[in-house]
Amino acid sequence: MRSNTRLLREVAEVYDWLDSQIRKNSALAGLCDACGKCCDFKGFDHQLFITTPELMYLAANIGAENLNPPHVWRIKPMTDSRCPYQIADKCTIYDFRFAGCRIFCCKGDADFQSRLSEMAVKKFKSICEQFQIPYRYVDLPTAHLA
């Protein structure tokens, strides 16, 4: 259990790092209007990919059950093209949202977002290696099956 707490703290540190990078580079990051358009993946023509540590972090913070083994995160399944955590145009998991949600802004610079995503993925891979958990990078619709 102690290593799980450390793992969750490591994920929080990656998220804090991402948030600081976005604040420092606000002109490249873009200003979010919180319109929720990007949460409609099909309508916006993009996919949200998430990693194993991010799923563990979300599950722990929303009180979802984490069964081990095998890892089965009881998170909301994505039943249509919208994120299941966006309700009435608001993100209900904003404080615990995934790296892709933090990085992507429809008004942001794509190259900046891509570089930031690559750095975040490296950090999440490192967490997996450190805690000896399987690394997975899956799209949100299949993540609840991961």
DAPE-V580352 format. One line per field, one symbol per residue. phi: phi as a letter, one per 30 degrees, with the letter a starting at -180 (. if undefined). A space follows every 50 residues. Layout:
phi = ???
This chain:
phi = .ddddddddddedddddeedddddcedddjcdchdidddcdddchbbccb ceddddddeddciddccbdddbcdcddccbdcddccbhibddbedcddee ddddbdcddddddddddddddddddddddechcddbbbdeecddcd
